[in-house]
Amino acid sequence: MSDVTVIEGAHVVTVDGGEYPQGHIVVRDGRIGAVGPGPAPEIPGARKVDGRGCLATPGLVNTHNHLYQWATQGLFADGTLFEWLVGSYEIWHRLDAEVVGNTTSAGMSHLALSGCTTASDHHYIFPSGRGDIVAAEVAAAREVGIRLDLARGSMDRGHSSGGLPPDSVVESLDEALGATGAAIDAHHDAASDAMTRVSVAPCSPFSVSRELMVGAAELARAKGVRLHTHLAETLDEEEKCLAEFGCTPVEYAEKLGWLGADVWFAHAVHLSDAAIARIAATGTGIAHCPTSNARLGAGICRTTELLEAGAHVGLGVDGPASSELTPLAGEMHQALLMARARRGPQALSARQALHMATLGGARVLGRDAELGSLTVGKLADIALWRVDGFGYDVIDDPVVATVFGPTPPLERLLVGGRTVVDRGELRTLSADTAAARGRAAHRALLQEVNR
């Protein structure tokens, strides 16, 4: 017998087309069986969810994060990106599997409570002899119950080779490629309803050799997985690329085979018109992280121009140490304001911001066939937002209420039809447990540093 849940009475925004002010969604065996206006047809045995007073959207898709940074929030508050990195690496090189497992519990729980159903985590710090960090992260994410795209990162340019990170956190070329391949073999699930995917994600041009960038692209394409890295985040990076490689970051990426529909870049703040055109023409995705970019003074991504060019743009919260407790839903608000600060009040609409946070993000991660919109046949990853409370109830357009103001309360979150959040409370790992693990990770890491 089918497992059926029916949501009725909500303002349903499918994102890919229809919008129903008093609509219904039928979830059957973890997928969307029907969506439309008015009440659903009577289905014997179905669980009923009262969606009145709620906005129903696809679950949000986070295209870039660094979950390990949960343990180091609030530090180096006034530093540039490079200053912040140099200081942070002196702490991060003490990471181990237990700390990363605990930060994943805290970070993924916080994401779930902000309406996120899929999160890509870029982890690139693997100190030698500190346990199986990848396995710890995968296990912790599964306990929380939202989908993990683990971007297995790497660095092979430490201080001694002209890079930023200390030599203690870099791997050799062979170690990085071998461990990344092993992570894919052990944890990547290519199924359409996968809870865990793995991508190949060397950190950035200033911490990775040319050989690792090329080898990573070859590995990803041989394994049939995606490619991810930081790119064009600061003007310092552009100047460094011009001095070292004689070209801009996007030109360098293209020379190494790093443009294409299987690639996405985090940040992409400093892009020329020509770079935007190449990104759009090649189908390369962008993870826009407005809060982190503002916090570090890096600049504002040219999202309006990217969207006008037809590029795929999603949202990311980036690491908690550079965006602190900004929820993924809050990045819709930030993206809207940043775009309008640059280009005026028509630069980005509330529905465009919602699109970036859902279907745009799914496209960036290569999962738009099964995620990102409330479409029949897609996975039932659904967020219900309470928009009838104090303040929200005087805004007639619930999408405007959700994006323009503070993030509304999360009534329910479904991942593949399974309830992960109900009435603002986690129903998988408890929020108290997740918070305790986050605090333990913070204490453990700082105690290691202070020894």
Steps between C-alpha positions, in 0.01 A plus 500: 500500500630846410617744765304821434510846655270781389577870563196723453416869526852638454613764256693265271789635291628230267789727382501349149160637400175477692414690816185416696382736778294222658654187361583142582795263472471123504811310609504135402787268597747785542419679175255766392192325366282803433503877543234752410233747609232437760458191715652167407280208401409277792763227547409231757767454765695813409662711773363855493713810555315827552685754289272795566700810584812349344710550190605172339825507304754244387758424766791743476826388337828621650772498233804587715590454865789412732337318788823455697507877554211473747768462768673832421221754462552863592880509465713747301189713468667791320745318273512479123454157344874429495551632857204297622632188326853531635372536856239226463744244357692515828188351661364284219815293466394327825177362351426131545217263413318548833502879470378488140225252589382733776512814285308317230229409751468862610529657156265263318243531778512878475457474123199270540338748738544768232310300235799335333457146365825466301840641593835492326791506743846589373748331735864539402699469825633151570779505759695174497406236756181667622248226417256440216360849466288421192327203665431704815336775297287261296376321814412825677310635200295182472400528865360849440316379190566755228687430178878550496709587197849450640745702294819313594758774491877498498804726517857426394656849520601582854718785624816337369354494146367855499149415621301636793434193717758352737681197363338282770159510328603441140524165323730391223357482148470122516353503852235756405388323184514157661298601806245685287454197278458282808235734641302478176524121495391471864223759522374634166148391411394572142136400561239768438390495866856498639558635849877521443691616194870573473667753271866585433591836649859627523491809717609797289767618253714645781515175699503241221756421232425497131563125502238441769243714317554303179509165678183583691313577178618174346400305812153655520424430135630145524274439803200687358478753783507880518779755550506787748742767622520858626561754225520877453406576860729802554702753304809360674432168329471667160829682552670179616372307197613773261845511661548124523314364197470803271120478481184558700352228725231406245755490217723280716209268577418466131860416413488216752172356371300647785204649315197288417158376604662270760681789677392759753695780665448654842479880520599625151486856630747664263392408148543698180231506234710254299527264798124510556443419135734199516344371821152522352600353162664197660222428750732552796317557829551769764446471877416854614585559869395860567536508880852358505611726216371803689638387838850465354472815287560300182238676290164422341446229240352624171198274530273716286741484208557128549127430495446725200773306318323172578749368757393253769519674839425347840543622856744392768545594864878439479677408823349590839829672583442758226121524512440395860135395551353630175232248396473391138160670480675817616728483197194561280452827689868589474517415129201722433645796689850464354370487144279803556781694668697458178234529232181647645166360620435290189837323507359192675145408599382292795409213268838513328667476842280200585588343165872535575447336840313202351504409131804716429694319771380160379627583151837610639533163676379307195185379677226703332344185352397391849523807727429872511134528397163363606454296186320169467756219508768695684614414851271634773747745653259765624515797739191645665549853634263658754402837347188582702675616817557847641642725229482248219119510505485855360699413186263360241770336287652215705808475276576867562439445872747210502779662299476867595472454875655281769475129429148386599451206739543159339183298552618177338785362292471183295796322342387229263164517675654438844438762767830650618357816661151533649372827650850639509654201679736237363348151500821314417799611706381733777607863482635478857723207404619677184580816697689304764710334232577837344615636836712189559670548163575863581649414840702207366651701216597799713642276773719332237627838381569626854706200607 
